Amino acid sequence: MSSAARAGDEGIRLLYNLSKEELVKIIVDDAKNWLAHDGLWFQAIERRYGMEVAVEADIEAWRYFTVIEARRIMERLGLQPGGGIPALVECLKHRFYARLNLQECIEQTETRVVFRMLDCRVQSARKRKGLPDHPCKSVGLVEYGEFAKTIDPRLTTRCIACPPDPHPEDFWCAWEFTLQD
């Protein structure tokens, strides 16, 4: 066994000795670290190549990451593709974002649900700094669309509101998922 593998094993073994509270703190910290890295990566590309190129790169990264995230969540939950709206709603609760942002699913039926991001850590930070909304709609279309299709290929995604488009004060973005026959 390589020293790198042994080091990784040691890091995992240490987790088994932690309390539930310590594990939750690590999960939240890891989510914050992931989001900080995502933001810093985006800002580095934006500074070097401009917003348009940064958004294009972000779209491509999310095209793949969101599928990986959805598959890992489904595997962890013991779900198979094709679970419809109930599976999507459950998987949305297990995303990295769900550990950091305030979100909700409303108007849920067997064939439709509306997902809303009530408090987005990225957008709220920009607002506190006096910056304009981050224009994330083009990324969200890919992110949420591919996530939903991974959960169930019959799901379609429609943006209700997302920056740079106007949105009400009570949420940052909203997405409608519909199960097609």
C-alpha positions, 0 to 999 in steps of 0.5 A: 500500500502506498503512503498516500493510500495509508494517509487517506485511510488514517484520515477516514479512520479518524472520522469514526472516533468523532461525535455526531456533532463533530461530524456535522461540523466537518460536513458543514466546513467541507461544504464551505470549503468547496464553495470557497474554492468554487468561488475563488476558481471562478474569480481567478478565471474572471480576472484573467479572461473576463466574465463571459469566459468565466461563465462559459468555463463554469457551465462546463464544470457544472455540466459534469459536476452536477451529474457526479453529485447526483449519482453519488447522492442516489448511490448513498440513498440507494436510489435508482434513476427514474424515481420522479419528483419524490426522488428529485426532492429528496436528492436536492436535500443532500446537495452541498448547497443544501448544507449552506443555503436556505432552500425549499420545494413548494407546489409539489405534485407527482408530476411537478415541483418548484424549487426555490433558493431562499437564501443563497450564500454567494448572492447574500455575500455579494449583496453585503459587499454592495455588488450586483447579483451574480449572473448565474442563470446560464449556469443554473440552467445546466446545473439544475437541468443535468441534476434533474435528468440524472435523477430521472431522464423524464424530468425537464427544468424551467427557470422561473427566476434567476439573476441576472433576471429580476427576482422577488425579494423573498428568493434568489432563484426558482426552478420548475421541474416537470415529469414528462411522460 
